Amino acid sequence: MAAGAILSAGTAGCINIAAPDKPIVIELNVNIRQEVIYRLAEDAANTVEQNADIF
């Protein structure tokens, strides 16, 4: 068993951790159109309810 441990220790890999040369870029393409339309629709519905006599 001791010989097996010595042999496996000699063949163990080496792990290198290094920072990248270029900066890490994270692109967040977030579509906020749906939220804006929802808010406008809710606001329009409230306006119609408050001014039902003009519509």
C-alpha positions in Angstrom: 0.0 0.0 0.0 2.8 2.4 0.8 4.3 1.9 -2.7 0.9 2.6 -4.3 0.6 5.9 -2.3 4.1 7.0 -3.4 3.4 6.2 -7.0 0.1 8.0 -7.1 1.6 11.0 -5.4 4.2 11.2 -8.1 1.6 11.2 -10.9 -0.8 13.7 -9.3 -1.6 16.6 -11.6 -0.9 20.3 -10.9 -3.6 22.9 -10.9 -2.8 26.4 -12.0 -5.1 29.3 -11.3 -4.3 32.6 -13.1 -6.2 35.8 -13.8 -7.2 36.3 -17.5 -5.3 38.8 -19.6 -8.5 40.6 -20.8 -11.2 41.8 -18.5 -14.3 39.7 -18.0 -17.3 41.2 -19.9 -20.8 40.3 -18.9 -23.5 41.5 -21.3 -26.9 41.9 -19.8 -29.4 42.4 -22.5 -32.5 43.1 -20.4 -35.7 43.9 -22.2 -37.8 46.4 -20.0 -40.4 47.1 -22.7 -42.9 44.7 -21.2 -42.8 46.3 -17.8 -43.2 49.8 -19.3 -46.2 48.7 -21.4 -47.8 47.1 -18.4 -47.4 50.2 -16.3 -48.8 52.4 -19.1 -51.8 50.0 -19.5 -52.5 50.1 -15.8 -52.3 53.9 -15.7 -54.6 54.2 -18.8 -57.1 51.9 -17.1 -57.1 54.0 -14.0 -57.5 57.2 -16.0 -60.5 55.7 -17.8 -62.1 54.7 -14.5 -61.6 58.1 -13.0 -62.9 59.9 -16.1 -65.6 57.6 -17.3 -67.9 60.4 -18.4 -65.4 61.7 -21.1 -65.0 58.2 -22.6 
